[in-house]
């Protein structure tokens, strides 16, 4: 993938030109070579596509006030509120659950780490950070002096 910087009079290029795809992300112009897309059409893939389409429809029907919550969550990150919403919904996480997790983690930080049951978990505080791919192992520590509790286990559905 190449990053492109145009000078006047050309501001940007979008689409396919020969074997090269030009596209724009967050104001930056990129180019990549065209590859023939795969389409396995497995049952699992078809379900995922249907779930994704339903999630996009949910975003489109979301009131502006709720969209602004997700957009605020995206401030300072290389993603949009839309991206965060889609990611959360596809993982089965909603704002109410996220608020409960943050409230629980704030309470858990007050307890001595040795008195809590440890479990496999994805830390909600890492969900939107640069380390969102890291999975906490049993007994691993999140923030200093705090073991992530069993109750915050997420499963990808």
N, C-alpha and C positions, 0 to 999 in steps of 0.2 A: 504494500500500500504506500502510496506517495502522497505527501502533503503539498498542496499547490498554493502559490500566492500570485494573484493576478494584478496587473497594473491597468490603469484606464486605457482604453475605453471598455475593455472586457472586465466585468465584475465577477461573474461566475459562470460555470458550465454545469449542466445537469443532464444525466442520461448516459446512454451508450453511444460511443463513437468508435466503430470498428470493434476491436477486441478489448476496449478500455471503457470502464464504467466510471463516470464522474458523479460525485455526490457531495452534499454539504452537511456538516454536523456542527451545531453550535457555532456557526459563523466561520468555520474552517472548511476549506475546499480539499477534497481527497480524490484520489484516483486509484483504481485497482483493476486487475485483469478480469475479464469475464470468464466465469466457469458455468458450465451447464448445470443447473440446479438438480439435485436428487429429489425424488418424490417416492419414498418407500410405501406410502399408503397402507401402513399397518393399522390395526385396530387401535393400538395405543396412540399412534400419531394422529389418527382421525379424531380421537377423543380430545387430545391436546389442542388440536386446531379449533374444535367446537368450543372448548373451554375458553380459549384465547379470544375467539370472536365474541362470546358472551361477555367476557371481561371488558373488551373494548366498548361494547354497547353500554355496559354499566357506566363506564367513564363518560361517555357521551351524554348520558341521562343524568349524571351527577350535577347537583346544584352548584352554582358558581362559588358559593361560600365553602362548600366541602372541597372543591377543586383547589381553592386558595390554600387550604390546610396542607395539601400534598405539595403545592408549589412552594410553600414556605419551608417544608421539609427538604426540598431540593436546593434551596439557596446555598451557594458556595460549593455545590457538588457538580460533577460533570454529567448529571442526569436531570431530567425534567420531572415535574410533579406527576405527569402522565406515566413516565417510566417507573416511578416509585409505586404508584397505584397498581399498575399492571403486575409488577413484581410481587407486591404484597398479596394481591388477590390470587395469583397463580400459585403462591405458596400457602394459601389458606389463612393469611393473617389480615385482620381488619384493625381499624384505629382503636376500637374499644379494647381488644385484646392487647394491643401494643401499649395502651395507657395502663392497663392492669399490670403488665409485665414491668414497665418502668416503675410503677408504684411499689410493686413487690420487691424489685431490686433495690429500691431506695430503703425499704424496710429491712431487707436482708443485710444490707451493708452495716446496719446498726448492730446486728447479732455477731457474736464471735464465729469466725469461719469454722472452727472445730465442731460447733454444735449443729451444723447443717448436713443434710444428706447430699452427697454430690451425685451428679448424673451427666449423661451425655446431653449437650445442649448447644444451641446456637444462641449466642448472646444477642438480645434485642438491641443493645447499644452498638453492636457491631453491624447490625443489619444494614445501616445506611452509610457506613464508613468504608474506608479503603480495605478493611480486612473482612468484608462480608463473606468471603469464601472460607474462612477458617471455622472449623467445627471444634468446639471444646470437648475434650475427652473427660471421662470420669475422674473426679478429683483435681481437674486442672483449675487454675485460678484465672479469673477474669480481671476485674479491677483489683488493685492491691488489697489483700486481706479479705477477699470475698470469693467464696466458691459458688459457682452458678448452680442454683437449685434444680432438682429433678423436674419441678413443675413447669419449667420453661422449655421443655422438649418440643420441637416442631417436627412434623413428618411431612415430607413432600407427597401430596396426594395425586 
